[in-house]
Amino acid sequence: MDEIVAELQSRPELVRRHFRLWLSGTAVLQTVLNQEKYVRSSWLRKRIPRTADTFVPHEGFDRAKAILDEQHVCVIAGIPGVGKTTVALMLAAWLMGNGYEVHEISQDAEEIAALWREDTPQLFLYDDFLGQTTLESQLNKNEDARLIDIIREIQEAPDKALVMTTRDYILEHALLKHDRLGAPDVSQATSVVHLTDLSLGVRGQILYNHVHHARLPAGQKGPFADRTVWQPIVEHPNFSPRLIEETLRLAARQGQDVAAAVRKNLDDPRRIWERIVENDVTDEAVHVLEVLFTLRTATLDTLSESWSWYRQERGLEADVRAFRRALQVLDGTMVAVEQQAVSFDNPSVADYLRFHLDAGRAPMDALLGALVEPVQTHSLIDAAGMADGAGILAQLKAEAARTGSAVLETAEFVEWSPEVAYESEVSNLQWILEAAELLDSAPLAAHVVKERGADHWYGEHVEHLVSLVHAVTGSRLISQEDMTRFAGEVADAIRLELAEQVEDGDWYGAIGLYESLKEIPGDALSGPVLEALVDRALEALHLATGEDGSLYDAHPLEMLLQFLFDQGYEGGADDEFAEDLATLQKRVGRFGKFREVPRFEPRQETAAPGPYSDEERDREVITELMKGLRDPDITPGV
């Protein structure tokens, strides 16, 4: 064994690439596990080999190992399920292979002092050293001071090491309560394991390892070899090693469709976040999450303002220091604070918060009273309209007056923009109508179609107006009389603008308005305005076929030609404009042929494709790897 260890120590790059194989495939691990002096815990003796079977090295592990090598102390933090304990156990296995005894610490830092033996390489593994919730006090009186003293002593000892794990939101909470933990001895030894450390290739190997070693019949493992099964799992935004492990463990007992169960649990990540939100963090922190769900992303000032109103609506104190403490607890775990902006750190947190609200665990009346931005109303309406939002919808309906006011108040934040893609008063009204349909609110629908007059709509984006008319005419909440009147108002506004453009000689814009007017039920242009538009179009026809015709692009000419055809100018023998129409048709035809012919010949592939991107290569590797789940005789290298 000594020769094997010495060879591995002399080739660290080889070990880093094949760390898991070294753990599970050589005599090193089994030798140390079979010697009681190396492992002083029966739990560790069982857990380490099981963890080694599924472990895949990643950047988070490399960072933690580098810190441990340099400082002899490493605090591993991260969200639940990301693999903190896995990294800690693999660091323990690594040091065991280097002759260290491994001791599990289960009570407090005093255990380390009792187990300490001079001139004996020892690793102390302290899992969840701050407890599993922010509400419990894992550090006894003055233990923070004793822990700092031990950390400093271990950092000075050549043959001692300490690995501690904690959820990072609990670490942040502890830093607020125990000033000593903010010392550089702890902060510089802290390594956070992020979900982003698990690259696509790492995720694929993790899934393979868990399925391969799961106590499942071959028939349940085989489907994972199908790319349509494994790819949605490894590329899922809520990917979680713990969730996969737990799902496979439970599925083995229940005989269910394992692959479907994994996907379902990733889609519904309540297992990960429910305990934290409902049991672990303080009420102040939960209220931050509830408000942030409505804001999605917010500045610190906006989040603080809405949180304060929310607390006041609930009859609670809204001290700014409490807000800051709550945010510190959540930062880096459930939320991310970057450049004075706050957002959810993981999309699964927002998914869980939607369930949390749907279950009625946050008072909807208080949330409605805490709205400071229109996006909050949009978020609640959007959530209520989702397939799993029936509970939120029922709560909004129960607060009909307050909900209706919040929906209408969104209009106050709308500013006119020349860009069609931006929100306008008209597009906001269409959203209000959609909200009215969802909430079954006749008052909101009546607000949309209340009499305003044609002048009110003049100058609005015609595309938005036409879309709103279509929504109104399809609404079950609006009477036929109101539909007809509203459509007439909008049509009159478009005709006013069209007449103005005809007068100004803008035939292209006027024809566009003419086409929009045709989309409004029961309305079309006629009379003097249409006659004037035809005259402008014929003038444009003459110009387009003359010397300056090359100045026009294809689309205006196509619109011009189609408009004239619609008005009966088909270029017949008796048509005085026949020659011009024929010339324009040829020109438009050339434009069409030009668009059909590619400017460059498509490149013929005559050689092997270039190097894959990392993700493309990872997918190919995973595809080959997963084949081993279909054919047990194949043992792909991982």
C-alpha positions in Angstrom: 0.0 0.0 0.0 2.8 2.4 0.8 4.2 2.1 -2.7 0.8 2.8 -4.2 0.3 5.9 -2.0 3.8 7.1 -2.8 3.3 6.8 -6.5 0.0 8.6 -6.3 1.5 11.4 -4.3 4.3 11.9 -6.9 1.7 12.3 -9.6 -1.0 14.7 -8.2 -2.4 15.6 -11.6 -3.1 11.9 -12.3 -4.8 11.6 -8.9 -6.9 14.7 -9.5 -8.2 13.3 -12.8 -9.0 9.8 -11.5 -9.7 10.6 -7.8 -12.9 8.6 -7.6 -11.3 5.6 -9.2 -8.4 5.8 -6.7 -11.0 5.8 -3.9 -13.0 2.9 -5.1 -10.7 0.8 -7.2 -7.5 0.4 -5.3 -6.4 -1.2 -2.0 -5.9 2.2 -0.4 -9.5 2.9 0.7 -10.3 -0.7 1.7 -7.1 -1.0 3.7 -7.6 2.1 5.8 -11.3 1.3 6.3 -10.5 -2.1 7.6 -8.1 -0.7 10.2 -10.0 0.7 13.1 -7.2 3.1 14.0 -7.9 5.1 10.8 -11.7 5.5 11.2 -13.0 6.1 14.7 -16.7 6.1 13.6 -18.8 3.3 12.4 -21.0 5.8 10.6 -17.9 7.0 8.6 -16.8 3.5 8.0 -20.1 2.8 6.3 -20.6 6.2 4.7 -17.3 6.8 3.0 -17.3 3.8 0.7 -20.9 4.5 -0.3 -20.1 8.1 -1.0 -16.9 7.1 -3.0 -19.1 5.0 -5.3 -21.0 8.0 -6.6 -18.4 10.8 -6.1 -17.2 12.8 -9.1 -14.4 15.4 -8.6 -15.4 18.9 -9.5 -14.1 22.5 -9.1 -15.7 22.9 -5.7 -13.8 19.8 -4.4 -10.6 21.1 -5.9 -11.0 24.5 -4.1 -11.8 22.9 -0.8 -8.8 20.5 -1.1 -6.5 23.4 -2.0 -7.6 25.3 1.1 -7.2 22.2 3.3 -3.7 21.6 1.9 -2.7 25.1 2.6 -4.4 25.9 5.9 -5.1 22.5 7.4 -8.7 23.8 8.0 -11.6 24.0 5.6 -15.1 25.2 6.2 -17.3 23.9 3.4 -20.5 25.9 2.9 -23.3 25.6 0.4 -27.0 25.1 -0.2 -28.8 21.9 1.0 -28.2 19.0 -1.4 -25.3 20.4 -3.4 -22.8 18.0 -1.9 -21.0 19.6 1.1 -20.9 16.4 3.1 -19.8 14.5 0.1 -16.8 16.8 -0.4 -16.0 16.6 3.3 -16.0 12.8 3.2 -13.8 12.6 0.2 -11.3 14.9 1.8 -11.4 12.6 4.8 -10.8 9.6 2.5 -7.9 11.4 0.8 -6.2 12.1 4.2 -6.9 8.6 5.4 -4.9 7.4 2.4 -2.1 9.6 3.7 -2.1 8.0 7.1 -4.5 10.3 9.0 -6.9 9.0 11.6 -10.4 10.4 11.0 -12.6 11.4 13.9 -16.2 12.4 13.7 -17.1 15.4 15.9 -20.8 15.2 16.9 -21.2 17.5 20.0 -18.9 20.5 20.3 -15.3 21.7 19.9 -14.4 20.2 23.2 -14.4 16.8 21.6 -11.4 17.8 19.5 -9.4 18.7 22.5 -10.2 15.3 24.1 -9.3 13.4 21.0 -6.0 15.3 20.3 -2.9 13.2 20.4 0.5 14.6 19.7 2.6 13.2 16.9 -0.4 11.4 15.4 -1.9 12.6 12.1 -5.5 13.3 12.8 -8.4 14.8 10.8 -11.5 16.0 12.7 -14.7 16.0 10.7 -17.4 18.3 12.1 -20.5 18.0 9.9 -23.1 20.8 10.4 -21.0 22.4 13.0 -23.4 25.3 13.4 -26.5 23.1 13.5 -29.2 22.6 10.8 -31.3 25.6 11.5 -30.7 29.3 12.3 -33.1 28.9 15.3 -31.0 26.4 17.2 -27.9 27.4 19.1 -25.3 24.8 18.2 -22.4 26.9 19.6 -22.6 26.8 23.4 -21.5 29.7 25.6 -18.0 30.8 24.6 -17.7 27.9 22.2 -17.0 30.3 19.3 -13.9 31.4 21.2 -12.8 27.8 21.9 -13.4 26.9 18.2 -11.3 29.8 17.0 -8.5 28.7 19.4 -8.6 25.2 18.0 -8.6 26.4 14.4 -5.5 28.4 15.1 -3.8 25.5 16.8 -4.6 23.1 13.9 -3.3 25.7 11.4 0.0 25.6 13.2 0.2 21.8 13.6 1.8 19.9 10.7 -0.1 16.7 11.4 -3.7 17.9 12.2 -6.6 18.9 9.9 -10.1 20.1 10.5 -13.0 19.9 8.0 -16.4 21.5 8.9 -19.6 21.8 6.9 -22.5 24.1 7.2 -25.3 25.6 5.1 -24.1 29.0 4.1 -27.2 30.8 5.2 -26.6 29.3 8.7 -23.0 30.4 8.6 -24.1 34.0 7.7 -26.6 33.9 10.6 -23.9 32.7 12.9 -21.6 35.4 11.8 -24.2 37.9 13.0 -24.4 36.3 16.4 -20.8 35.3 17.0 -18.3 38.1 16.0 -15.3 35.9 16.5 -16.4 33.7 13.6 -15.8 36.6 11.3 -12.1 36.4 12.0 -9.8 35.7 9.0 -9.1 32.2 10.5 -12.6 31.2 9.5 -13.3 33.5 6.5 -10.1 32.6 4.6 -10.7 28.9 5.3 -14.3 28.9 3.9 -15.0 27.3 0.6 -18.5 27.4 -0.9 -19.7 24.6 -3.1 -21.9 26.1 -5.9 -24.3 24.3 -8.2 -22.3 25.9 -11.0 -19.3 23.8 -9.9 -21.2 20.8 -11.3 -20.5 21.1 -15.0 -22.6 19.2 -17.5 -20.0 16.4 -17.7 -19.8 16.2 -13.9 -23.6 16.0 -13.6 -23.7 13.2 -16.2 -21.2 11.2 -14.2 -23.0 11.8 -11.0 -26.3 10.6 -12.5 -24.6 7.5 -14.0 -22.9 6.6 -10.7 -26.1 7.0 -8.6 -28.1 4.9 -11.1 -25.4 2.3 -11.5 -25.0 1.7 -7.8 -28.7 2.0 -6.9 -30.5 -1.1 -5.7 -32.7 -1.2 -8.7 -33.5 -4.0 -11.2 -31.7 -3.8 -14.5 -35.1 -3.0 -16.2 -35.3 0.2 -14.1 -31.7 1.3 -14.9 -31.8 0.6 -18.6 -34.1 3.6 -19.5 -31.5 6.0 -18.3 -29.3 5.0 -21.3 -31.8 6.9 -23.5 -30.7 10.4 -24.2 -34.2 11.7 -24.0 -34.3 10.4 -20.4 -30.9 11.5 -19.0 -30.5 14.8 -20.8 -33.4 16.6 -19.2 -32.1 15.5 -15.8 -28.5 16.5 -16.1 -29.5 19.8 -17.8 -32.3 20.6 -15.3 -31.8 24.0 -13.6 -32.7 22.4 -10.3 -30.2 19.5 -10.6 -29.3 18.2 -7.1 -27.2 15.2 -6.3 -29.0 14.7 -3.0 -32.4 14.8 -4.6 -31.3 12.2 -7.2 -29.9 10.0 -4.5 -33.0 10.2 -2.3 -35.3 9.6 -5.2 -33.5 6.5 -6.3 -33.4 5.2 -2.8 -37.2 5.6 -2.3 -38.0 4.4 -5.8 -36.2 1.2 -5.1 -38.7 0.5 -2.4 -41.8 1.7 -4.1 -41.3 0.1 -7.5 -42.2 3.3 -9.4 -41.0 4.7 -12.7 -37.6 5.9 -11.5 -36.6 8.2 -14.3 -40.0 9.9 -14.2 -39.8 10.2 -10.5 -36.4 12.0 -10.8 -37.7 14.4 -13.3 -40.8 15.1 -11.2 -38.8 15.8 -8.1 -36.5 18.1 -10.0 -39.6 20.0 -11.3 -40.9 20.2 -7.8 -37.9 20.8 -5.5 -39.9 21.2 -2.3 -37.8 18.5 -0.6 -34.8 20.9 -0.7 -36.3 24.2 0.3 -39.4 23.4 2.4 -37.6 22.6 5.6 -35.5 25.7 5.4 -38.3 28.1 4.7 -40.8 26.5 7.0 -38.5 25.6 9.9 -35.0 26.8 9.7 -34.7 30.5 9.0 -36.2 33.4 11.0 -39.6 35.0 10.2 -37.8 38.1 9.0 -35.9 36.1 6.4 -39.0 34.2 5.3 -40.7 37.6 4.8 -37.8 38.7 2.6 -38.3 35.6 0.4 -42.0 36.1 0.2 -41.6 39.7 -0.9 -38.7 38.9 -3.3 -41.0 36.3 -5.0 -43.2 39.2 -6.1 -40.3 41.4 -7.1 -38.3 38.7 -8.9 -35.2 41.0 -8.9 -35.0 44.2 -7.0 -32.6 46.9 -5.7 -31.8 46.7 -2.0 -33.9 49.9 -1.4 -36.9 48.5 -3.2 -36.8 45.2 -1.5 -36.3 46.9 1.9 -39.3 49.3 1.3 -41.6 46.5 0.2 -40.4 44.3 3.1 -41.1 47.1 5.6 -44.7 47.6 4.3 -45.2 43.8 4.4 -44.1 43.6 8.0 -46.3 46.6 9.0 -49.3 45.0 7.2 -48.8 42.0 9.4 -48.5 44.1 12.5 -44.8 43.4 13.0 -41.8 45.6 13.5 -39.9 46.6 10.4 -36.5 47.5 11.7 -34.0 48.1 9.0 -31.3 46.2 11.0 -33.6 43.2 11.1 -33.9 43.4 7.3 -30.1 43.5 6.9 -29.6 40.6 9.2 -32.2 38.5 7.3 -30.6 39.3 4.0 -27.2 38.4 5.3 -28.5 35.0 6.4 -30.0 34.4 2.9 -27.2 35.8 0.8 -25.3 33.2 -1.2 -27.7 30.4 -0.4 -31.2 31.3 -1.3 -30.7 34.8 -2.7 -27.8 36.5 -4.5 -26.8 40.1 -3.8 -24.7 41.6 -6.5 -24.2 45.3 -7.2 -27.0 46.4 -4.9 -29.5 44.1 -6.7 -31.1 41.1 -5.1 -32.5 38.0 -6.9 -33.0 34.3 -6.1 -29.8 32.3 -6.2 -31.4 29.3 -7.6 -34.6 29.1 -9.7 -35.9 26.2 -7.5 -36.2 28.7 -4.7 -38.7 30.7 -6.6 -40.5 27.5 -7.6 -40.8 26.6 -3.9 -42.0 30.1 -2.9 -44.8 29.8 -5.5 -45.9 26.6 -3.7 -45.5 28.3 -0.4 -47.8 31.1 -1.4 -50.2 28.7 -3.1 -50.6 26.8 0.1 -51.7 30.0 1.9 -48.6 30.3 4.1 -48.2 34.0 3.4 -51.2 36.4 4.0 -52.2 37.6 0.6 -53.8 40.8 2.0 -50.5 41.8 3.5 -48.6 41.1 0.2 -51.1 43.2 -1.7 -50.6 46.0 0.8 -46.8 45.8 0.3 -46.7 46.4 -3.4 -44.4 49.2 -4.5 -43.6 48.1 -8.1 -46.0 47.0 -10.9 -43.9 43.8 -11.4 -45.2 42.6 -8.1 -48.8 42.6 -9.3 -47.7 41.0 -12.5 -45.9 38.3 -10.6 -48.9 37.4 -8.5 -51.3 37.4 -11.5 -48.8 35.3 -13.4 -48.5 32.8 -10.5 -52.2 32.6 -10.2 -52.5 31.7 -13.9 -50.2 28.8 -13.7 -51.4 25.2 -13.6 -50.4 24.9 -10.0 -51.6 28.4 -9.0 -55.2 27.7 -8.0 -54.5 28.5 -4.3 -53.0 31.9 -5.2 -55.9 32.6 -7.6 -58.4 31.8 -4.8 -56.6 34.1 -2.4 -56.5 37.0 -5.0 -60.2 36.5 -5.6 -60.9 36.6 -1.9 -59.2 40.0 -1.8 -61.1 41.2 -4.9 -61.1 44.9 -4.1 -57.5 45.1 -3.2 -56.4 42.9 -6.1 -58.4 45.0 -8.5 -56.8 48.2 -7.2 -53.4 46.7 -7.6 -54.1 45.7 -11.1 -55.3 49.1 -12.1 -52.4 50.9 -10.4 -50.0 49.2 -12.8 -51.1 51.8 -15.4 -49.5 54.6 -13.4 -46.1 53.2 -14.2 -46.5 53.0 -17.9 -44.7 55.6 -20.0 -45.2 56.1 -23.8 -42.4 54.9 -26.0 -41.9 55.1 -29.7 -40.8 51.4 -29.7 -43.6 49.0 -30.4 -41.9 46.3 -28.3 -42.3 48.4 -25.1 -45.3 48.4 -22.9 -47.9 51.1 -23.7 -51.2 52.2 -22.1 -53.0 50.0 -24.7 -50.9 46.8 -24.0 -51.3 47.4 -20.3 -55.1 47.5 -20.8 -54.9 44.2 -22.7 -53.0 42.7 -19.7 -55.7 44.1 -17.3 -58.3 42.4 -19.5 -56.4 39.1 -19.2 -56.2 39.6 -15.5 -60.0 40.3 -15.4 -60.6 37.1 -17.3 -58.5 35.1 -14.8 -60.0 36.8 -11.8 -63.5 36.7 -13.3 -63.7 40.4 -12.6 -66.4 42.3 -14.4 -65.3 45.7 -12.9 -61.8 45.3 -14.4 -63.2 44.4 -17.8 -65.5 47.4 -17.7 -62.5 49.6 -17.0 -60.9 48.4 -20.2 -63.8 49.3 -22.4 -65.1 52.4 -20.7 -65.9 55.2 -23.1 -62.9 57.4 -23.8 -63.5 58.7 -27.3 -61.4 58.3 -30.5 -59.1 61.2 -29.6 -57.8 59.2 -26.6 -56.5 56.5 -28.9 -55.0 58.8 -31.5 -51.2 58.3 -31.7 -51.1 55.0 -29.9 -49.3 52.0 -31.5 -51.7 50.6 -34.1 -50.4 47.1 -33.5 -51.4 47.4 -29.8 -54.8 48.8 -30.6 -55.7 46.0 -33.0 -54.5 43.4 -30.6 -56.6 45.0 -27.8 -59.7 45.0 -30.1 -59.3 41.3 -30.8 -59.0 40.6 -27.0 -62.1 42.7 -26.3 -64.2 41.0 -29.0 -63.2 37.6 -27.6 -64.0 38.4 -23.9 -66.8 36.7 -22.1 -67.0 39.6 -19.6 -67.9 42.3 -22.2 -71.3 42.8 -23.7 -71.7 42.9 -27.5 -72.8 46.6 -27.2 -69.6 47.6 -25.5 -67.5 45.5 -27.9 -69.0 47.3 -30.9 -68.7 50.8 -29.3 -65.1 50.1 -28.3 -64.1 48.8 -31.7 -65.7 51.8 -33.3 -63.7 54.2 -31.1 -60.4 52.5 -32.1 -61.4 52.4 -35.8 -62.2 56.2 -35.7 -58.8 56.9 -34.2 -57.0 54.9 -36.9 -59.1 56.7 -39.6 -58.1 60.1 -38.1 -54.4 59.2 -38.3 -54.7 57.7 -41.7 -56.4 60.8 -43.1 -53.6 62.9 -41.6 -50.9 60.7 -43.3 -52.7 60.9 -46.6 -52.8 64.6 -46.4 -49.0 64.6 -45.6 -48.3 62.4 -48.6 -47.2 59.4 -46.5 -48.7 56.7 -48.7 -46.6 54.0 -47.1 -47.8 54.7 -43.6 -51.3 55.3 -44.7 -51.5 51.9 -46.5 -50.2 50.3 -43.3 -53.0 51.9 -41.3 -55.5 50.8 -44.0 -54.4 47.2 -43.6 -54.7 47.5 -39.8 -58.2 49.0 -40.1 -59.3 45.9 -42.1 -58.5 43.7 -39.1 -61.1 45.5 -36.9 -64.4 43.7 -37.2 -67.0 45.6 -39.1 -64.8 48.4 -40.1 -63.2 49.3 -43.5 -62.1 52.5 -45.1 -64.4 54.2 -47.6 -65.4 57.5 -49.0 -63.2 60.6 -49.6 -60.3 59.4 -47.5 -60.0 56.1 -49.4 -60.3 58.0 -52.7 -57.5 60.3 -51.6 -55.3 57.4 -50.5 -55.8 55.8 -54.0 -54.7 59.0 -55.6 -51.5 59.0 -53.4 -50.9 55.4 -54.3 -51.1 56.1 -58.0 -48.7 59.0 -57.7 -46.3 56.7 -55.8 -46.8 54.1 -58.6 -45.6 56.6 -61.2 -42.6 57.6 -59.1 -41.7 54.0 -58.4 -41.6 53.1 -62.1 -39.6 56.2 -63.0 -36.0 57.1 -62.7 -36.2 57.4 -58.9 -37.9 54.1 -58.5 -34.7 52.4 -57.3 -34.9 54.4 -54.1 -37.7 52.3 -52.8 -37.2 49.0 -50.9 -39.0 45.8 -51.7 -41.6 45.8 -48.9 -43.1 49.3 -49.6 -43.4 48.4 -53.3 -45.1 45.1 -52.5 -47.6 46.9 -50.2 -48.2 49.5 -52.9 -48.8 46.8 -55.6 -51.1 44.8 -53.4 -53.1 47.8 -52.4 -53.7 48.8 -56.0 -54.8 45.3 -56.9 -57.3 45.4 -54.0 -58.7 48.6 -55.4 -59.3 47.0 -58.8 -56.2 48.2 -60.7 -55.1 44.9 -62.3 -53.3 46.3 -65.3 -55.9 45.3 -67.9 -56.0 46.7 -71.5 -58.4 49.5 -70.5 -56.3 50.4 -67.5 -54.4 53.7 -68.1 -51.9 52.6 -65.4 -51.3 49.2 -67.0 -47.8 50.0 -68.2 -46.7 51.3 -64.8 -48.3 48.3 -63.0 -46.5 45.9 -65.3 -43.2 47.6 -64.7 -43.8 47.5 -60.9 -44.7 43.9 -61.1 -41.5 43.0 -62.8 -39.5 45.0 -60.2 -41.2 43.4 -57.3 -40.7 40.0 -59.0 -37.0 40.6 -59.3 -37.0 41.4 -55.6 -38.7 38.1 -54.9 -36.2 36.1 -57.0 -33.3 37.9 -55.4 -34.6 36.9 -51.9 -34.9 33.2 -53.0 -31.3 33.0 -54.3 -28.7 32.7 -51.5 -26.0 35.3 -51.6 -23.4 32.6 -50.9 -23.4 29.0 -51.9 -23.8 26.8 -48.8 -20.5 25.5 -47.5 -20.1 21.8 -48.3 -18.7 19.7 -45.4 -15.7 17.9 -46.8 -13.8 17.3 -43.6 -14.4 16.2 -40.1 -16.1 18.9 -38.0 -13.9 21.0 -35.7 -13.5 20.5 -32.0 -16.6 20.2 -30.0 -17.5 22.9 -27.5 -17.2 21.6 -23.9 -20.9 20.9 -23.5 -21.1 19.1 -26.9 -18.2 16.9 -25.9 -19.7 16.3 -22.5 -23.0 15.1 -24.1 -21.1 12.7 -26.3 -19.2 11.4 -23.3 -22.4 11.0 -21.2 -24.1 9.2 -24.1 -21.3 6.6 -24.2 -21.3 6.4 -20.4 -25.0 5.8 -20.1 -24.8 2.8 -22.4 -23.4 0.8 -19.6 -26.8 1.1 -17.8 -28.5 -0.7 -20.7 -25.8 -3.5 -21.0 -24.4 -4.6 -17.6 -21.5 -6.2 -19.4 -20.2 -2.8 -20.5 -18.3 -0.9 -17.9 -17.5 2.5 -19.2 -14.6 4.4 -17.7 -15.7 7.3 -15.6 
